[in-house]
Amino acid sequence: MLKGKTAVVTGSTSGIGLGVAKALAQQGASVMINGFGEAKEIEALRLSLERLSGAPAAYQDADMSKPGEAAAMIMAAELTLGKVDILVNNAGIQHVSPIEEFPADKWDMILAVNLSSSFHTIRAALPGMRARGWGRILNIASTHGLVASVNKSAYVAAKHGLIGLTKTVALETATTGITCNAICPGWVLTPLVQKQIDALASHQRMTEGEAKAKLLAEKQPSHDFATPEQIGGIAVFLCSDAADQIRGASLTVDGGWTAQ
Ligand code: NAD
């Protein structure tokens, strides 16, 4: 379905971003991945994406907390892959702490990576999409873009902001072939969530299994994690012709979290 299309997925060396990159490659898209990790492992991922898609795959180590690097990555993708048809803003980090103790530098970093980087990549990618008359912008927000939880002030503020940015870009492109939407996962078992499970287990002297069950029971009525593969499937759907009139939406994938 995506043969001949190119995609940039930020923060795609693990977790949800990797799930999305694989799903797009499986549909034939040429993908540029980004994020931190071991050079050898990243090269193995890049090669596996080429095998999946039968098209070139690339990697850029741009740091999404740095505006210049975020914009430069889009230009690098245009040079290396020829164009950017699909932009998935996925890079994200978390810090959990009551606001009085929340370090100011962590606030700045979370806002930079989880929100501002999307402004910079969208701003750089839109002119090319407009010139070609087609584009898909997917912002990986969160249930925390729709509702809050304690001790996540920066994350919740950034994700609410990302949903606002999504709606604005969708309106600015409403009469074009470019759509902009947000995906709002609940708990997905990735390294980002594993850290929170480990912290809960050690803080409350629980086993890992008990900590997982507690996290799910508190928020996710399905009592089950969503998977990176499922988020990848939704990204593919949003890139399809069937999704042409889905604009400025926030699609929840949260086992019922926000239905409560
Ligand atoms: P993860 O920690 O597994 O992956 C994060 C990715 O971002 C990695 O590839 C990492 O290298 C990269 N990254 C981190 N900082 C970066 C930076 N400064 N520049 C470039 N890349 C950077 O996390 P995940 O759980 O897969 O989360 C991915 C996105 O999904 C995030 O935006 C997160 O907020 C969102 N999300 C996750 C969940 C969940 O339950 N896991 C739920 C809702 C939303």
Residues whose N, C-alpha, C, O or C-beta is under 5 A from the ligand:
A	BS01	NAD	G11 S12 T13 S14 G15 I16 G17 N34 G35 F36 A62 D63 M64 S65 N90 A91 G92 V113 I140 A141 S142 T143 P185 G186 W187 V188 T190 P191 L192 V193
